[in-house]
């Protein structure tokens, strides 16, 4: 078995599982209770330098 076949087998089986787990972790990281302050700051950051049109 060549190195390419070994990497191909890993990508076909375990690689997909690792990528899916990482995707779910990063998506759910946003909804953890400790992130509330960061979410609020990001939500209002677009208005940080807004001077109400003056």
C-alpha positions as CSV (number, residue, x, y, z in Angstrom):
1,X,0.0,0.0,0.0
2,X,1.4,3.4,-1.0
3,X,1.5,6.6,1.0
4,X,-1.1,8.0,-1.3
5,X,-3.5,5.1,-0.7
6,X,-3.0,5.5,3.0
7,X,-3.8,9.3,2.9
8,X,-6.7,8.6,0.6
9,X,-8.2,6.0,3.0
10,X,-7.8,8.4,5.9
11,X,-9.5,11.3,4.1
12,X,-12.3,9.0,3.0
13,X,-13.0,7.7,6.4
14,X,-11.7,9.7,9.3
15,X,-11.1,13.1,7.6
16,X,-14.8,13.6,6.9
17,X,-15.7,12.8,10.5
18,X,-13.0,15.2,11.8
19,X,-14.2,18.0,9.5
20,X,-17.9,17.5,10.5
21,X,-17.0,17.5,14.2
22,X,-14.9,20.7,13.8
23,X,-17.7,22.4,11.9
24,X,-20.3,21.5,14.6
25,X,-17.9,22.6,17.4
26,X,-17.3,26.0,15.7
27,X,-21.0,26.6,15.1
28,X,-22.0,25.7,18.6
29,X,-19.2,27.7,20.2
30,X,-21.1,30.8,19.4
31,X,-24.1,29.7,21.5
32,X,-22.2,28.9,24.7
33,X,-23.2,31.0,27.8
34,X,-19.8,32.5,28.3
35,X,-19.8,34.0,24.8
36,X,-22.8,36.3,25.5
37,X,-20.5,39.3,26.1
38,X,-18.6,38.8,22.9
39,X,-21.9,38.3,20.9
40,X,-23.3,41.5,22.3
41,X,-20.1,43.4,21.4
42,X,-20.1,42.0,17.9
43,X,-23.8,42.8,17.5
44,X,-23.3,46.4,18.3
45,X,-19.8,46.9,16.8
46,X,-21.3,48.1,13.5
47,X,-22.7,51.1,15.3
48,X,-19.6,51.9,17.4
49,X,-18.5,55.0,15.5
50,X,-21.9,56.1,14.3
51,X,-22.7,59.7,15.1
52,X,-26.3,59.7,14.0
53,X,-25.7,61.5,10.8
54,X,-24.2,64.6,12.3
